[in-house]
């Protein structure tokens, strides 16, 4: 049987015309010589193998080479053990950042927080205060929250931060700086009447509390020992305010805040009424209010009769005198970072019928932290005239202009009167000389008449004694000449 395959056309697999015996053509199937390209490829493979073995040997023998060789070979997919530890593991000892009375000596870091809204006009003054701080600048981290602003606050802030960080004085630059931008839908205008109007207080305070919490939670680091809240519109404050407040070693501490006024308004006035001690009247008032109500100070709608830190100020009092508080204002607050790490925050809701900074003080007090105010240590807030002040100032300006106009009119009338009359000096001298001559002439004539009359009386007396009376002659009187041109 034929075991060879046959195709469908009847032919076998062998070519026709050839024998069925199997034969090999030597000229077709003999091994050919290797090309130069193949030899080059084999050489490269051997060199790569030797290089890999050499690198592996170096890594195993010299561990110090691992940090340099492994990242290069792994294209960033692998890291040395040291790099792995630095990027994924952080160890912080919070017992070392509790805050002490001499924080500047212990190199304790301070987080300085400032919320900003349409504050471009205040930033130059604010940065002037920053530059003047005596606390080591490299230990102060700055954080700003720009929200709901319609002016150039963000652009100007960026510019001034770059200037202070690039100052030629190496001690002027601050530590870490964070600028956060987030809007909270604040609809209340920034004028005095809108911001301080009673109707806007509850909603405005709750939104401000949210802004403070956002800024704090985004920037508080485990390395911070203190947190300092500072408004941008503080006009005057001591350069040593951080050291002065820190020296008391309290959990929460605030200074007294006043503001200057024009002389016609009294010269000065208490500003921050949110720092106070609780009163029985206020507690009774709180029980009558709704759950979501927010008590605000300084308004007739809520008569609390609380002792306010601002009203206890004595310009000559001891600036280190302390006063326990329940509520605090937000213009200038220095607090230990552990207060916030413990859970104290700025309630954006009604907490014991208060919100924001006043509720923060109450919450800190509730959790056992010390809350202190300094009645005789005063900083000064920028004066912002109210609508009534502006109206009165406009009236005063109109009165001033009217007074100046009247003085100008009087001066012009005096000039016109002086221009109508010539200088009377020469004519006065002539008249004076003529009058003096007339007086002297009259005096001489009078003396002559008296002399003649006296002589006549003497003769008459003598004649009466000696004989018949002789009639004395009548004296002649010469009329006084009158100066020409005068009546």
C-alpha positions as a printed Julia matrix, in Angstrom:
487×3 Matrix{Float64}:
   0.0     0.0     0.0
   1.29    3.34   -0.87
   1.74    5.33    2.36
   2.63    8.54    0.64
  -0.02   11.19    0.43
  -1.74   11.62   -2.86
  -3.49   14.77   -3.9
  -7.02   14.82   -5.28
  -5.76   14.99   -8.85
  -4.15   11.57   -8.54
  -0.55   12.68   -8.29
   1.6    11.87   -5.38
   3.46   14.37   -3.24
   6.6    13.74   -5.16
   7.2    15.72   -8.28
   6.39   14.06  -11.46
   9.22   12.8   -13.5
  11.37   11.92  -10.49
  11.93    8.68   -8.75
  10.21    7.74   -5.6
  13.48    7.4    -3.69
  14.05   10.13   -1.06
  17.08   12.27   -1.69
  18.57   15.41   -0.13
  20.1    18.19   -2.13
  23.3    19.17   -0.35
  23.5    22.53   -1.97
  20.1    23.49   -0.56
  20.14   22.3     3.07
  23.76   22.72    4.26
  24.32   25.24    7.25
  25.21   28.73    6.13
  27.78   31.0     7.87
  26.39   33.47   10.6
  26.0    37.07    9.56
  27.77   40.01   11.29
  24.44   41.37   12.59
  23.74   38.2    14.53
  27.21   38.17   16.08
  26.74   41.82   17.16
  23.41   40.99   18.83
  24.91   38.19   20.83
  27.75   40.44   21.97
  25.3    43.07   23.23
  23.32   40.46   25.14
  26.43   39.18   26.85
  27.53   42.7    27.8
  24.1    43.53   29.26
  24.15   40.34   31.28
  27.6    41.12   32.66
  26.52   44.71   33.48
  23.43   43.55   35.35
  25.43   41.07   37.36
  27.98   43.77   38.19
  25.31   46.23   39.37
  23.64   43.58   41.47
  26.99   42.74   43.0
  27.65   46.41   43.83
  24.21   46.85   45.4
  24.7    43.8    47.59
  28.27   44.64   48.6
  27.85   48.46   49.01
  24.49   49.4    50.65
  25.27   53.11   50.31
  24.9    52.76   46.55
  21.33   51.54   46.82
  19.83   55.05   47.25
  21.48   56.17   44.03
  21.19   53.04   41.87
  17.77   51.58   42.7
  15.64   54.7    41.88
  17.51   55.05   38.59
  17.02   51.44   37.56
  13.41   51.29   38.72
  12.4    54.56   36.97
  10.82   55.77   40.23
   8.76   52.64   40.85
  10.93   51.51   43.72
  12.5    53.52   46.53
  15.16   52.91   49.04
  14.12   52.18   52.58
  15.08   55.69   53.75
  13.0    57.4    51.07
  10.11   55.09   51.78
  10.23   56.0    55.44
  10.38   59.79   54.81
   7.47   59.82   52.41
   5.04   57.62   54.3
   5.89   57.96   57.98
   5.74   61.05   60.17
   6.26   61.02   63.92
   5.14   63.97   66.07
   5.4    64.32   69.82
   2.5    66.63   70.71
   3.7    66.84   74.29
   6.43   69.13   72.97
   3.96   71.66   71.48
   1.78   72.41   74.5
   2.71   76.11   74.63
   4.75   77.83   77.33
   5.09   81.32   78.76
   8.41   81.88   76.96
   7.56   80.4    73.61
  10.11   82.51   71.75
  12.9    80.99   73.83
  11.61   77.46   73.23
  11.23   78.18   69.49
   7.52   77.45   69.6
   5.75   77.98   66.3
   2.78   80.33   66.03
   0.04   80.01   63.42
  -1.28   83.49   62.63
  -4.73   83.42   61.01
  -6.47   86.32   59.27
  -9.81   86.14   57.41
 -10.08   88.71   54.61
 -13.02   90.13   52.7
 -12.73   93.28   50.58
  -9.69   94.22   52.66
  -7.4    95.72   50.02
  -7.5    99.13   51.73
  -6.36   97.59   55.05
  -3.54   95.36   53.78
  -0.76   98.02   53.75
  -1.46   98.82   57.4
  -1.69   95.12   58.27
   1.65   94.27   56.67
   3.23   97.21   58.46
   2.21   95.55   61.73
   3.52   92.2    60.51
   6.93   93.63   59.76
   7.1    95.24   63.21
   6.38   92.07   65.2
   9.28   91.26   67.53
   8.46   87.54   67.79
  10.94   85.67   65.54
   9.4    85.77   62.1
  10.7    82.36   61.06
   8.6    80.87   63.88
   5.39   82.5    62.59
   3.35   80.71   59.91
   0.83   82.92   58.13
  -2.55   81.78   56.81
  -5.17   83.89   55.03
  -8.69   83.1    53.91
  -9.97   85.33   51.09
 -13.73   84.96   50.74
 -16.59   86.79   49.0
 -14.3    89.65   47.93
 -15.09   91.98   45.07
 -11.96   94.1    45.2
  -8.29   93.29   44.55
  -7.67   91.7    47.95
  -6.16   88.49   46.57
  -3.88   90.2    44.05
  -2.6    92.76   46.54
  -2.13   90.09   49.21
   0.0    87.99   46.86
   2.1    91.0    45.92
   2.75   92.06   49.51
   3.57   88.51   50.61
   6.18   88.25   47.87
   7.66   91.57   48.96
   7.99   90.61   52.61
   9.39   87.16   51.8
  11.97   88.67   49.44
  12.98   91.44   51.82
  16.76   92.07   51.94
  16.63   91.61   55.7
  16.83   87.82   56.27
  14.99   88.18   59.59
  11.94   89.67   57.9
  10.72   86.55   56.07
   8.07   84.42   57.76
   7.72   80.65   57.86
   5.11   78.72   55.91
   2.46   80.86   54.2
  -0.96   79.61   53.09
  -3.53   81.55   51.08
  -6.94   79.9    50.83
  -9.75   81.16   48.67
 -13.33   80.07   49.36
 -16.64   81.9    49.17
 -19.37   81.36   51.75
 -22.17   83.34   50.12
 -21.86   86.29   52.48
 -24.5    88.78   51.35
 -24.05   91.41   54.05
 -22.32   94.51   52.74
 -19.03   95.68   54.23
 -20.19   99.16   55.29
 -20.51   99.87   58.99
 -24.3   100.03   59.08
 -24.71   96.68   57.31
 -22.03   94.8    59.22
 -23.1    96.03   62.63
 -26.85   96.18   62.07
 -28.81   94.05   64.51
 -30.82   92.21   61.86
 -27.69   90.87   60.15
 -25.84   89.71   63.24
 -27.02   86.11   63.68
 -26.54   85.02   60.06
 -23.33   86.97   59.67
 -21.79   85.46   62.82
 -22.6    81.91   61.69
 -20.97   82.42   58.29
 -17.93   83.97   59.94
 -17.69   80.93   62.2
 -17.64   78.66   59.15
 -14.88   80.74   57.6
 -12.76   80.56   60.75
 -13.19   76.79   61.03
 -12.25   76.26   57.39
  -9.12   78.35   57.75
  -8.09   76.67   60.99
  -8.67   73.08   59.89
  -6.8    73.61   56.62
  -3.67   75.15   58.12
  -3.15   73.85   61.68
  -0.06   71.62   61.76
   1.25   69.27   64.48
   4.23   71.61   64.84
   2.16   74.59   66.01
   2.12   75.46   69.7
   0.03   78.65   69.47
  -2.76   80.01   67.27
  -3.13   83.78   66.93
  -6.24   85.26   65.33
  -5.79   88.83   64.13
  -8.12   91.12   62.16
  -6.65   93.15   59.32
  -8.23   96.45   60.43
  -6.31   96.9    63.69
  -4.81  100.38   63.56
  -2.5   100.39   66.59
  -1.04   97.47   68.55
   2.21   96.87   70.47
   5.01   95.25   68.51
   5.45   92.79   71.38
   1.82   91.7    71.51
   2.61   88.01   70.96
   5.16   87.93   73.76
   2.95   90.07   76.02
  -0.05   87.76   75.69
   2.01   84.57   75.68
   3.72   85.53   78.93
   0.46   84.98   80.84
   0.54   81.28   79.87
  -3.25   81.05   79.51
  -5.19   78.76   77.21
  -7.19   81.62   75.65
  -6.36   85.3    76.16
  -7.55   88.54   74.55
  -6.58   92.22   74.96
  -8.97   95.13   75.34
 -10.04   96.71   72.04
 -10.96  100.39   71.68
 -11.18  102.74   68.73
 -10.26  106.4    68.27
 -12.98  108.94   67.5
 -12.97  112.53   66.24
 -12.79  115.16   68.95
 -16.43  116.13   68.4
 -17.4   112.53   69.27
 -15.35  112.29   72.43
 -11.92  111.23   71.17
 -12.19  107.47   71.91
 -14.71  104.7    72.49
 -14.87  100.99   73.51
 -15.07   98.87   70.36
 -15.16   95.13   71.03
 -18.08   94.35   73.33
 -17.91   90.6    72.69
 -15.49   90.0    75.58
 -17.57   89.71   78.74
 -18.43   87.83   81.9
 -21.73   86.03   82.16
 -24.58   87.59   84.16
 -27.74   86.24   85.74
 -29.81   88.57   83.57
 -28.28   87.14   80.4
 -28.83   83.57   81.56
 -32.48   84.33   82.28
 -32.8    85.99   78.87
 -31.32   82.95   77.13
 -33.98   80.69   78.64
 -36.71   82.75   77.0
 -35.25   82.59   73.48
 -35.67   80.03   70.73
 -33.21   77.21   70.29
 -31.55   78.81   67.26
 -31.45   82.35   68.69
 -28.1    84.12   68.97
 -27.51   86.77   71.63
 -25.33   89.66   70.49
 -23.9    92.39   72.7
 -24.29   96.15   72.33
 -27.9    96.16   71.11
 -31.0    97.35   72.91
 -32.87   94.24   71.78
 -30.74   92.14   74.17
 -30.16   93.85   77.5
 -27.76   91.43   79.2
 -26.15   93.72   81.8
 -22.89   91.8    81.53
 -19.56   93.18   82.76
 -17.7    94.02   79.54
 -13.95   93.96   79.32
 -13.96   97.16   77.28
 -15.72   99.25   79.92
 -13.27   98.26   82.67
 -10.28   99.91   81.0
  -8.1   102.27   83.0
  -5.47  104.08   80.87
  -3.17  104.11   83.91
  -4.0   100.59   85.13
  -1.71   97.57   85.27
  -1.56   96.09   81.74
  -0.92   92.62   83.2
  -4.12   92.6    85.28
  -6.29   89.6    84.33
 -10.05   89.17   84.18
 -11.87   85.87   83.71
 -14.19   85.85   80.71
 -16.97   83.72   79.29
 -17.24   85.22   75.81
 -14.4    86.66   73.74
 -14.17   88.96   70.74
 -12.37   87.99   67.57
 -10.22   91.06   66.86
  -7.16   89.58   68.56
  -7.16   86.09   70.15
  -4.12   84.13   71.27
  -4.89   80.49   72.12
  -2.81   77.41   72.67
  -3.05   74.97   69.78
  -4.09   72.2    72.16
  -7.39   74.03   72.7
  -8.36   73.45   69.08
  -6.87   69.95   68.99
  -9.14   69.09   71.92
 -12.2    69.89   69.82
 -12.97   73.51   70.68
 -14.01   75.44   67.58
 -16.14   78.37   66.45
 -19.75   77.15   66.47
 -21.59   78.0    63.26
 -24.83   77.33   65.12
 -26.42   78.5    68.34
 -24.29   77.14   71.2
 -25.76   78.27   74.52
 -27.5    81.04   72.53
 -24.23   82.34   71.07
 -22.18   81.84   67.91
 -18.67   82.34   66.54
 -16.1    83.84   68.93
 -18.46   84.32   71.88
 -19.57   80.7    71.59
 -15.9    79.71   71.22
 -15.18   81.28   74.6
 -18.12   79.5    76.19
 -17.11   76.16   74.67
 -13.51   76.53   75.85
 -14.74   77.41   79.32
 -17.09   74.41   79.28
 -14.16   72.09   78.42
 -12.09   73.38   81.33
  -9.72   75.76   79.57
  -8.8    79.15   81.01
 -10.33   82.16   79.21
  -8.74   85.46   80.23
  -8.97   89.12   79.22
  -6.62   92.03   79.94
  -8.75   95.13   80.7
  -5.82   97.58   80.79
  -3.83   96.18   77.85
  -5.4    97.98   74.89
  -5.11   97.79   71.13
  -6.91  100.21   68.82
  -9.28   99.31   66.01
  -9.57  101.44   62.89
 -12.26  104.13   63.14
 -15.06  103.54   60.65
 -17.68  106.33   60.67
 -21.32  105.3    60.81
 -24.09  106.85   58.71
 -24.93  109.28   61.5
 -21.26  110.17   61.85
 -20.97  110.78   58.13
 -24.09  112.95   58.17
 -22.77  115.0    61.06
 -19.37  115.3    59.43
 -21.05  116.58   56.26
 -22.92  119.2    58.27
 -19.7   120.26   59.98
 -18.01  120.51   56.6
 -20.8   122.74   55.3
 -20.52  124.97   58.39
 -16.77  125.2    57.9
 -17.17  126.22   54.27
 -19.8   128.83   55.2
 -17.52  130.24   57.89
 -14.58  130.42   55.51
 -16.77  132.15   52.91
 -17.91  134.75   55.46
 -14.32  135.44   56.51
 -13.31  135.81   52.88
 -16.19  138.24   52.21
 -15.21  140.35   55.21
 -11.63  140.53   54.02
 -12.76  141.59   50.55
 -15.02  144.33   52.0
 -12.13  145.65   54.08
  -9.94  145.79   50.99
 -12.61  147.69   49.05
 -13.06  150.23   51.87
  -9.34  150.76   52.08
  -9.14  151.25   48.34
 -11.83  154.0    48.43
  -9.83  156.26   50.74
  -6.36  157.6    50.22
  -3.69  157.52   52.84
  -4.62  160.25   55.4
  -1.11  160.5    56.8
   0.23  163.72   55.1
  -3.04  165.7    55.49
  -3.25  164.66   59.13
   0.2   166.04   59.8
  -0.78  169.38   58.22
  -4.02  169.61   60.2
  -2.24  168.63   63.39
   0.37  171.37   62.97
  -2.33  173.96   62.18
  -4.39  173.03   65.24
  -1.33  173.19   67.48
  -0.49  176.67   66.12
  -4.06  177.82   66.68
  -4.02  176.55   70.24
  -0.74  178.3    70.97
  -2.03  181.57   69.45
  -5.24  181.41   71.48
  -3.26  180.73   74.62
  -1.02  183.74   74.02
  -3.99  186.02   73.36
  -5.74  184.75   76.46
  -2.65  185.4    78.54
  -2.47  188.92   77.08
  -6.11  189.6    77.88
  -5.66  188.36   81.41
  -2.63  190.58   81.79
  -4.49  193.65   80.49
  -7.52  192.96   82.66
  -5.33  192.5    85.68
  -3.56  195.77   85.03
  -6.86  197.62   84.56
  -8.23  196.26   87.8
  -5.11  197.41   89.6
  -5.37  200.93   88.14
  -9.05  201.17   89.01
  -8.41  200.17   92.53
  -5.63  202.71   92.87
  -7.75  205.46   91.33
 -10.61  204.72   93.64
  -8.36  205.19   96.54
  -6.74  208.38   95.24
  -9.45  210.13   93.27
 -12.38  209.84   90.86
 -12.69  206.59   89.05
 -11.07  206.27   85.67
 -12.81  204.06   83.09
 -10.57  201.25   81.97
 -10.21  200.67   78.23
 -11.95  197.64   76.79
  -9.63  194.89   75.58
  -9.6   194.14   71.88
  -9.97  190.49   70.82
  -8.46  189.37   67.54
 -10.45  186.63   65.79
  -8.65  183.27   65.37
  -7.85  182.55   61.72
  -9.28  179.34   60.23
  -7.22  176.95   58.11
  -8.11  177.13   54.44
 -10.38  174.34   53.23
 -11.65  173.51   56.74
 -14.98  174.65   58.27
